[in-house]
Amino acid sequence: MTKSSVTSTDVARLADVSQSAVSRTFTPGASVSEKTRERVLAAARELGYRPNALARSLISGRSRIIGLVVAYLENHFYPIVIEKLSRSLQAEGYHVLLFMTETGQQDEVIKEILQYQVDGVVMASVTLSSHIAQECAGLGVPVVLFNRYIPDSQASAVVSDNIRGGCLLAELLVSEGHKDIAFIAGQENSSTNVEREKGFNEGLAAAGLHVSRRTVGNYTFEDAAIAARAILSDGTPDAIFVANDHMAFAVMDVIRGEFGLKIPEDISVVGYDNVPEAGWPSYNLTTVEQSVDEMIAATVEILLEQMEHKQVTATKRVTAASLIVRGSTRTTIEGS
């Protein structure tokens, strides 16, 4: 008998237990006595047996696989999300199958993912059409949008309070006496950008101010640098709100490296996300923190609940956003 041909029946015969006992031994969370487990594992080692997860999924009707769709990994917020989400799902007996996509190709990627009989889908930094969301719901496959939100969609969503976060940044800059304030947007139609800008504008309006200059960075390092050059070529604002930290780093590099300006003495810069690099001394960026742990916990909770009950319902969870003040903004301004 070759090791590749060994079956659970062979293990059960050698261990002198039932086949169901072998199955329970290799099923996470299943009930089996310690004595039986030891006998089954010993027999499996002797025979070189490895359980077939695909065959088990055909019997149980559950693959215990979660499809994860990501558009890009340049922003270090998302590698952190992938790691924490994977660990959290593995602790629940699930595994992540990662797919990369391009803008406009999300629906095609979802169709491919469904061929793997996944139990659920998480989409980080990307969205999907209402048609595909409806198709997934019809199949009983829950979809959770992470850090994105689509109104009236059948997909669930987990986001931080982006409106409040934008407002907190506006209130900080106003309190420091800034009046000439620019904004560098992310992707124009993304819910994160729309809500952060909305909150920021509302915070400024409460103080009788408005954004003096606005450009778009598309959430990329390169486009953010171009946007910074466009703003600074037209004069130096008091402060710039950049819609995420990844872009803010590019903006800070341009401010200091190409225009010879000091941060925060000549210009204050604020970002959004609080990725690890934001705390590095070279950036020391004032930003808004999205609690990744809370967002991951909410995502896993939604998936588990809907997969357990085999009922897909659109659920939205909003986690708190908190201000992290560092050295890229002035706490006082002379004469203010």
C-alpha positions as a LaTeX table, in Angstrom:
\begin{tabular}{lrrr}
\hline
Residue & $x$ (\AA) & $y$ (\AA) & $z$ (\AA) \\
\hline
Met1 & 0.00 & 0.00 & 0.00 \\
Thr2 & 1.41 & 3.39 & $-0.99$ \\
Lys3 & 1.03 & 6.33 & 1.38 \\
Ser4 & $-1.04$ & 8.20 & $-1.20$ \\
Ser5 & $-3.59$ & 5.36 & $-1.27$ \\
Val6 & $-4.08$ & 5.15 & 2.49 \\
Thr7 & $-7.65$ & 5.95 & 3.49 \\
Ser8 & $-9.44$ & 6.77 & 6.72 \\
Thr9 & $-10.82$ & 3.23 & 6.66 \\
Asp10 & $-7.27$ & 1.85 & 6.82 \\
Val11 & $-6.50$ & 4.13 & 9.78 \\
Ala12 & $-9.70$ & 3.10 & 11.54 \\
Arg13 & $-8.89$ & $-0.61$ & 11.06 \\
Leu14 & $-5.36$ & $-0.24$ & 12.46 \\
Ala15 & $-6.49$ & 1.93 & 15.38 \\
Asp16 & $-9.47$ & $-0.36$ & 16.02 \\
Val17 & $-11.92$ & 2.54 & 16.01 \\
Ser18 & $-14.79$ & 3.57 & 13.79 \\
Gln19 & $-14.25$ & 5.60 & 10.63 \\
Ser20 & $-16.30$ & 8.42 & 12.15 \\
Ala21 & $-13.80$ & 8.55 & 15.04 \\
Val22 & $-11.02$ & 9.08 & 12.52 \\
Ser23 & $-13.03$ & 11.83 & 10.86 \\
Arg24 & $-13.69$ & 13.56 & 14.19 \\
Thr25 & $-10.01$ & 13.38 & 15.10 \\
Phe26 & $-9.07$ & 15.40 & 12.05 \\
Thr27 & $-12.00$ & 17.81 & 12.25 \\
Pro28 & $-11.20$ & 21.02 & 14.20 \\
Gly29 & $-13.49$ & 21.39 & 17.20 \\
Ala30 & $-15.04$ & 17.93 & 16.88 \\
Ser31 & $-15.62$ & 15.86 & 20.02 \\
Val32 & $-13.32$ & 12.87 & 20.49 \\
Ser33 & $-11.75$ & 11.33 & 23.60 \\
Glu34 & $-8.04$ & 11.87 & 24.19 \\
Lys35 & $-7.42$ & 8.10 & 24.20 \\
Thr36 & $-9.12$ & 7.67 & 20.82 \\
Arg37 & $-7.30$ & 10.69 & 19.41 \\
Glu38 & $-3.92$ & 9.27 & 20.41 \\
Arg39 & $-4.72$ & 5.88 & 18.83 \\
Val40 & $-5.90$ & 7.46 & 15.58 \\
Leu41 & $-2.90$ & 9.79 & 15.33 \\
Ala42 & $-0.50$ & 6.91 & 16.03 \\
Ala43 & $-2.12$ & 4.80 & 13.31 \\
Ala44 & $-2.07$ & 7.74 & 10.90 \\
Arg45 & 1.65 & 8.29 & 11.50 \\
Glu46 & 2.41 & 4.61 & 10.99 \\
Leu47 & 0.49 & 4.48 & 7.71 \\
Gly48 & 1.52 & 7.94 & 6.51 \\
Tyr49 & $-2.10$ & 9.06 & 6.31 \\
Arg50 & $-3.07$ & 12.65 & 5.58 \\
Pro51 & $-6.73$ & 13.72 & 5.62 \\
Asn52 & $-8.14$ & 14.95 & 2.31 \\
Ala53 & $-9.70$ & 18.35 & 2.98 \\
Leu54 & $-11.30$ & 18.48 & $-0.47$ \\
Ala55 & $-12.97$ & 15.10 & $-0.04$ \\
Arg56 & $-14.19$ & 16.12 & 3.41 \\
Ser57 & $-15.71$ & 19.29 & 1.97 \\
Leu58 & $-17.70$ & 17.24 & $-0.53$ \\
Ile59 & $-19.19$ & 15.22 & 2.32 \\
Ser60 & $-19.85$ & 18.12 & 4.68 \\
Gly61 & $-20.91$ & 20.61 & 2.01 \\
Arg62 & $-18.49$ & 23.16 & 3.48 \\
Ser63 & $-15.02$ & 23.94 & 2.14 \\
Arg64 & $-13.99$ & 25.97 & 5.21 \\
Ile65 & $-12.29$ & 28.34 & 2.77 \\
Ile66 & $-12.80$ & 32.10 & 2.73 \\
Gly67 & $-11.97$ & 33.95 & $-0.47$ \\
Leu68 & $-10.09$ & 37.23 & 0.12 \\
Val69 & $-9.95$ & 39.78 & $-2.69$ \\
Val70 & $-7.42$ & 42.63 & $-2.54$ \\
Ala71 & $-6.69$ & 45.28 & $-5.15$ \\
Tyr72 & $-3.24$ & 46.35 & $-3.97$ \\
Leu73 & $-0.73$ & 45.82 & $-1.18$ \\
Glu74 & 1.41 & 48.97 & $-1.46$ \\
Asn75 & $-0.56$ & 50.52 & 1.40 \\
His76 & 0.77 & 48.67 & 4.44 \\
Phe77 & $-2.66$ & 48.82 & 6.06 \\
Tyr78 & $-3.71$ & 45.85 & 3.92 \\
Pro79 & $-0.82$ & 43.41 & 4.58 \\
Ile80 & $-1.62$ & 43.88 & 8.27 \\
Val81 & $-5.29$ & 43.19 & 7.55 \\
Ile82 & $-4.44$ & 40.02 & 5.60 \\
Glu83 & $-2.25$ & 38.65 & 8.39 \\
Lys84 & $-4.71$ & 39.38 & 11.18 \\
Leu85 & $-7.73$ & 38.17 & 9.21 \\
Ser86 & $-5.97$ & 34.95 & 8.24 \\
Arg87 & $-4.95$ & 34.21 & 11.82 \\
Ser88 & $-8.44$ & 34.97 & 13.15 \\
Leu89 & $-10.13$ & 32.72 & 10.59 \\
Gln90 & $-7.59$ & 29.92 & 11.12 \\
Ala91 & $-8.41$ & 30.01 & 14.82 \\
Glu92 & $-12.01$ & 29.27 & 13.80 \\
Gly93 & $-11.00$ & 26.39 & 11.53 \\
Tyr94 & $-11.12$ & 28.34 & 8.26 \\
His95 & $-8.43$ & 29.19 & 5.74 \\
Val96 & $-7.95$ & 32.14 & 3.41 \\
Leu97 & $-7.58$ & 31.88 & $-0.36$ \\
Leu98 & $-6.06$ & 35.15 & $-1.62$ \\
Phe99 & $-6.94$ & 36.70 & $-4.97$ \\
Met100 & $-5.50$ & 39.91 & $-6.41$ \\
Thr101 & $-7.60$ & 42.01 & $-8.74$ \\
Glu102 & $-7.49$ & 45.17 & $-10.85$ \\
Thr103 & $-10.03$ & 47.96 & $-10.83$ \\
Gly104 & $-13.02$ & 46.89 & $-12.93$ \\
Gln105 & $-12.21$ & 43.18 & $-12.74$ \\
Gln106 & $-13.71$ & 42.43 & $-9.33$ \\
Asp107 & $-16.83$ & 40.70 & $-10.61$ \\
Glu108 & $-14.82$ & 38.32 & $-12.77$ \\
Val109 & $-12.60$ & 37.45 & $-9.82$ \\
Ile110 & $-15.65$ & 36.72 & $-7.67$ \\
Lys111 & $-16.99$ & 34.35 & $-10.34$ \\
Glu112 & $-13.66$ & 32.52 & $-10.27$ \\
Ile113 & $-13.64$ & 32.38 & $-6.47$ \\
Leu114 & $-17.10$ & 30.81 & $-6.39$ \\
Gln115 & $-15.73$ & 27.90 & $-8.41$ \\
Tyr116 & $-13.67$ & 26.95 & $-5.34$ \\
Gln117 & $-16.88$ & 26.44 & $-3.35$ \\
Val118 & $-15.82$ & 29.02 & $-0.78$ \\
Asp119 & $-17.97$ & 29.47 & 2.30 \\
Gly120 & $-17.58$ & 33.25 & 2.34 \\
Val121 & $-15.82$ & 36.20 & 0.70 \\
Val122 & $-14.02$ & 39.25 & 2.09 \\
Met123 & $-13.21$ & 42.14 & $-0.24$ \\
Ala124 & $-10.57$ & 44.55 & 1.05 \\
Ser125 & $-10.14$ & 47.90 & $-0.74$ \\
Val126 & $-12.49$ & 46.81 & $-3.55$ \\
Thr127 & $-16.23$ & 46.63 & $-4.19$ \\
Leu128 & $-18.51$ & 44.52 & $-6.38$ \\
Ser129 & $-21.59$ & 45.05 & $-8.51$ \\
Ser130 & $-25.09$ & 44.65 & $-7.11$ \\
His131 & $-25.66$ & 41.80 & $-9.59$ \\
Ile132 & $-22.74$ & 39.73 & $-8.26$ \\
Ala133 & $-23.66$ & 40.57 & $-4.67$ \\
Gln134 & $-27.14$ & 39.24 & $-5.35$ \\
Glu135 & $-25.74$ & 36.10 & $-6.98$ \\
Cys136 & $-23.55$ & 35.40 & $-3.95$ \\
Ala137 & $-26.50$ & 35.93 & $-1.63$ \\
Gly138 & $-28.57$ & 33.52 & $-3.71$ \\
Leu139 & $-25.87$ & 30.90 & $-3.30$ \\
Gly140 & $-25.77$ & 31.47 & 0.45 \\
Val141 & $-22.23$ & 32.86 & 0.31 \\
Pro142 & $-21.83$ & 35.91 & 2.57 \\
Val143 & $-19.71$ & 38.77 & 1.24 \\
Val144 & $-18.12$ & 41.32 & 3.58 \\
Leu145 & $-16.65$ & 44.54 & 2.21 \\
Phe146 & $-13.70$ & 45.53 & 4.40 \\
Asn147 & $-12.98$ & 49.28 & 4.63 \\
Arg148 & $-15.56$ & 49.95 & 1.91 \\
Tyr149 & $-19.31$ & 50.44 & 1.86 \\
Ile150 & $-21.94$ & 50.29 & $-0.87$ \\
Pro151 & $-25.40$ & 51.66 & 0.03 \\
Asp152 & $-28.33$ & 49.33 & $-0.74$ \\
Ser153 & $-26.01$ & 46.39 & $-1.48$ \\
Gln154 & $-26.65$ & 42.81 & $-0.39$ \\
Ala155 & $-23.03$ & 42.67 & 0.72 \\
Ser156 & $-22.17$ & 43.39 & 4.34 \\
Ala157 & $-19.60$ & 46.04 & 5.23 \\
Val158 & $-17.13$ & 46.79 & 8.00 \\
Val159 & $-15.75$ & 50.33 & 8.13 \\
Ser160 & $-14.36$ & 52.76 & 10.64 \\
Asp161 & $-16.15$ & 56.03 & 11.37 \\
Asn162 & $-14.53$ & 57.88 & 8.48 \\
Ile163 & $-16.76$ & 60.94 & 8.81 \\
Arg164 & $-15.83$ & 61.36 & 12.46 \\
Gly165 & $-12.17$ & 60.75 & 11.64 \\
Gly166 & $-12.14$ & 63.49 & 9.01 \\
Cys167 & $-13.88$ & 65.85 & 11.43 \\
Leu168 & $-11.29$ & 65.16 & 14.15 \\
Leu169 & $-8.48$ & 66.14 & 11.80 \\
Ala170 & $-10.26$ & 69.35 & 10.81 \\
Glu171 & $-10.85$ & 70.27 & 14.44 \\
Leu172 & $-7.17$ & 69.69 & 15.25 \\
Leu173 & $-5.90$ & 71.85 & 12.40 \\
Val174 & $-8.37$ & 74.62 & 13.24 \\
Ser175 & $-7.34$ & 74.52 & 16.90 \\
Glu176 & $-3.73$ & 75.02 & 15.83 \\
Gly177 & $-4.65$ & 78.16 & 13.90 \\
His178 & $-4.41$ & 76.83 & 10.36 \\
Lys179 & $-6.51$ & 78.68 & 7.81 \\
Asp180 & $-5.05$ & 77.85 & 4.39 \\
Ile181 & $-5.73$ & 74.11 & 4.32 \\
Ala182 & $-5.40$ & 71.80 & 1.30 \\
Phe183 & $-6.79$ & 68.32 & 0.72 \\
Ile184 & $-5.37$ & 65.45 & $-1.34$ \\
Ala185 & $-8.13$ & 62.95 & $-2.08$ \\
Gly186 & $-7.84$ & 59.21 & $-2.58$ \\
Gln187 & $-10.02$ & 57.47 & $-5.16$ \\
Glu188 & $-12.82$ & 59.91 & $-5.92$ \\
Asn189 & $-15.79$ & 57.56 & $-5.62$ \\
Ser190 & $-14.56$ & 55.25 & $-2.89$ \\
Ser191 & $-16.65$ & 55.37 & 0.28 \\
Thr192 & $-13.55$ & 55.92 & 2.40 \\
Asn193 & $-12.56$ & 59.04 & 0.50 \\
Val194 & $-16.11$ & 60.40 & 0.24 \\
Glu195 & $-16.74$ & 60.03 & 3.98 \\
Arg196 & $-13.34$ & 61.30 & 5.14 \\
Glu197 & $-13.66$ & 64.37 & 2.95 \\
Lys198 & $-17.23$ & 64.93 & 4.10 \\
Gly199 & $-16.21$ & 64.86 & 7.76 \\
Phe200 & $-13.22$ & 67.10 & 7.10 \\
Asn201 & $-15.31$ & 69.68 & 5.24 \\
Glu202 & $-17.94$ & 69.65 & 7.97 \\
Gly203 & $-15.28$ & 70.22 & 10.62 \\
Leu204 & $-13.83$ & 73.16 & 8.69 \\
Ala205 & $-17.27$ & 74.62 & 7.97 \\
Ala206 & $-18.06$ & 74.66 & 11.69 \\
Ala207 & $-15.14$ & 77.06 & 12.08 \\
Gly208 & $-16.11$ & 79.14 & 9.05 \\
Leu209 & $-13.35$ & 77.67 & 6.88 \\
His210 & $-13.15$ & 75.58 & 3.71 \\
Val211 & $-10.50$ & 73.68 & 1.76 \\
Ser212 & $-8.39$ & 76.16 & $-0.19$ \\
Arg213 & $-6.93$ & 73.70 & $-2.71$ \\
Arg214 & $-7.79$ & 70.16 & $-3.68$ \\
Thr215 & $-6.11$ & 67.50 & $-5.81$ \\
Val216 & $-6.45$ & 63.72 & $-6.22$ \\
Gly217 & $-3.83$ & 61.12 & $-5.29$ \\
Asn218 & $-5.84$ & 57.97 & $-6.12$ \\
Tyr219 & $-4.44$ & 56.24 & $-3.02$ \\
Thr220 & $-1.10$ & 55.66 & $-4.80$ \\
Phe221 & 2.37 & 56.86 & $-3.82$ \\
Glu222 & 3.17 & 58.17 & $-7.30$ \\
Asp223 & $-0.07$ & 60.10 & $-7.82$ \\
Ala224 & 0.15 & 61.57 & $-4.32$ \\
Ala225 & 3.60 & 62.96 & $-5.12$ \\
Ile226 & 2.24 & 64.53 & $-8.32$ \\
Ala227 & $-0.67$ & 65.99 & $-6.36$ \\
Ala228 & 1.69 & 67.48 & $-3.77$ \\
Arg229 & 3.79 & 69.13 & $-6.48$ \\
Ala230 & 0.66 & 70.64 & $-8.02$ \\
Ile231 & $-0.43$ & 72.15 & $-4.70$ \\
Leu232 & 2.99 & 73.45 & $-3.66$ \\
Ser233 & 3.72 & 74.93 & $-7.08$ \\
Asp234 & 0.79 & 77.25 & $-6.45$ \\
Gly235 & 2.07 & 78.40 & $-3.07$ \\
Thr236 & 2.48 & 76.87 & 0.37 \\
Pro237 & $-0.69$ & 76.14 & 2.36 \\
Asp238 & $-0.63$ & 76.07 & 6.16 \\
Ala239 & $-1.57$ & 72.41 & 6.23 \\
Ile240 & $-2.50$ & 69.42 & 4.05 \\
Phe241 & $-4.88$ & 66.59 & 4.86 \\
Val242 & $-3.91$ & 63.53 & 2.82 \\
Ala243 & $-6.64$ & 60.88 & 2.64 \\
Asn244 & $-4.41$ & 58.03 & 3.83 \\
Asp245 & $-0.95$ & 57.53 & 5.36 \\
His246 & 0.48 & 55.78 & 2.30 \\
Met247 & $-0.07$ & 58.92 & 0.23 \\
Ala248 & 0.95 & 61.19 & 3.11 \\
Phe249 & 4.46 & 59.69 & 3.13 \\
Ala250 & 4.88 & 60.62 & $-0.53$ \\
Val251 & 3.59 & 64.13 & 0.16 \\
Met252 & 6.03 & 64.58 & 3.06 \\
Asp253 & 8.93 & 63.40 & 0.91 \\
Val254 & 8.04 & 65.97 & $-1.77$ \\
Ile255 & 7.60 & 68.77 & 0.77 \\
Arg256 & 11.02 & 68.22 & 2.32 \\
Gly257 & 13.03 & 66.71 & $-0.50$ \\
Glu258 & 11.87 & 68.78 & $-3.49$ \\
Phe259 & 10.64 & 72.06 & $-1.97$ \\
Gly260 & 13.01 & 72.31 & 0.99 \\
Leu261 & 10.20 & 73.04 & 3.44 \\
Lys262 & 10.06 & 71.96 & 7.08 \\
Ile263 & 7.31 & 69.92 & 8.71 \\
Pro264 & 5.56 & 71.22 & 10.78 \\
Glu265 & 7.30 & 74.62 & 10.91 \\
Asp266 & 6.38 & 75.57 & 7.33 \\
Ile267 & 3.46 & 73.21 & 6.74 \\
Ser268 & 1.54 & 70.66 & 8.77 \\
Val269 & 0.60 & 67.26 & 7.29 \\
Val270 & $-2.05$ & 64.82 & 8.53 \\
Gly271 & $-2.97$ & 61.39 & 7.21 \\
Tyr272 & $-5.37$ & 58.51 & 7.89 \\
Asp273 & $-4.95$ & 54.83 & 8.95 \\
Asn274 & $-2.06$ & 54.93 & 11.46 \\
Val275 & 0.03 & 52.28 & 9.70 \\
Pro276 & 3.26 & 51.34 & 11.55 \\
Glu277 & 5.43 & 53.68 & 9.43 \\
Ala278 & 3.41 & 56.66 & 10.64 \\
Gly279 & 5.15 & 56.31 & 14.00 \\
Trp280 & 8.65 & 56.16 & 12.52 \\
Pro281 & 10.79 & 59.19 & 13.51 \\
Ser282 & 11.33 & 60.06 & 9.84 \\
Tyr283 & 7.59 & 60.66 & 9.39 \\
Asn284 & 6.14 & 61.06 & 12.92 \\
Leu285 & 2.78 & 61.56 & 11.24 \\
Thr286 & $-0.35$ & 62.87 & 12.91 \\
Thr287 & $-3.16$ & 60.64 & 11.70 \\
Val288 & $-6.42$ & 58.89 & 12.47 \\
Glu289 & $-6.25$ & 55.30 & 13.63 \\
Gln290 & $-8.57$ & 52.65 & 12.27 \\
Ser291 & $-8.69$ & 49.82 & 14.78 \\
Val292 & $-7.73$ & 46.85 & 12.62 \\
Asp293 & $-8.39$ & 44.42 & 15.47 \\
Glu294 & $-11.97$ & 45.68 & 15.94 \\
Met295 & $-12.61$ & 45.67 & 12.21 \\
Ile296 & $-11.26$ & 42.12 & 11.85 \\
Ala297 & $-13.33$ & 40.91 & 14.80 \\
Ala298 & $-16.49$ & 42.39 & 13.27 \\
Thr299 & $-15.70$ & 40.84 & 9.87 \\
Val300 & $-15.15$ & 37.37 & 11.31 \\
Glu301 & $-18.28$ & 37.65 & 13.46 \\
Ile302 & $-20.45$ & 38.52 & 10.45 \\
Leu303 & $-18.99$ & 35.67 & 8.38 \\
Leu304 & $-19.35$ & 33.05 & 11.10 \\
Glu305 & $-22.91$ & 34.05 & 11.94 \\
Gln306 & $-24.11$ & 34.03 & 8.35 \\
Met307 & $-22.23$ & 30.85 & 7.40 \\
Glu308 & $-23.58$ & 29.07 & 10.47 \\
His309 & $-27.18$ & 30.01 & 9.75 \\
Lys310 & $-26.74$ & 29.78 & 5.96 \\
Gln311 & $-28.60$ & 33.06 & 5.62 \\
Val312 & $-27.07$ & 36.11 & 3.94 \\
Thr313 & $-28.18$ & 39.51 & 5.19 \\
Ala314 & $-26.60$ & 42.90 & 4.54 \\
Thr315 & $-25.00$ & 44.04 & 7.80 \\
Lys316 & $-22.99$ & 47.20 & 8.39 \\
Arg317 & $-20.57$ & 47.60 & 11.29 \\
Val318 & $-18.88$ & 50.93 & 12.04 \\
Thr319 & $-15.89$ & 50.94 & 14.40 \\
Ala320 & $-14.53$ & 53.97 & 16.22 \\
Ala321 & $-11.82$ & 56.22 & 14.77 \\
Ser322 & $-9.31$ & 57.92 & 17.07 \\
Leu323 & $-6.92$ & 60.82 & 16.60 \\
Ile324 & $-3.19$ & 60.13 & 16.97 \\
Val325 & $-1.24$ & 63.39 & 17.38 \\
Arg326 & 2.46 & 63.32 & 16.52 \\
Gly327 & 5.07 & 65.78 & 15.32 \\
Ser328 & 3.83 & 66.50 & 11.80 \\
Thr329 & 1.45 & 69.15 & 13.18 \\
Arg330 & 2.07 & 72.17 & 15.41 \\
Thr331 & 0.44 & 72.16 & 18.81 \\
Thr332 & 0.83 & 75.94 & 19.07 \\
Ile333 & 1.37 & 78.73 & 16.56 \\
Glu334 & 3.08 & 81.94 & 17.44 \\
Gly335 & 0.64 & 84.80 & 17.67 \\
Ser336 & $-2.45$ & 82.59 & 17.60 \\
\hline
\end{tabular}
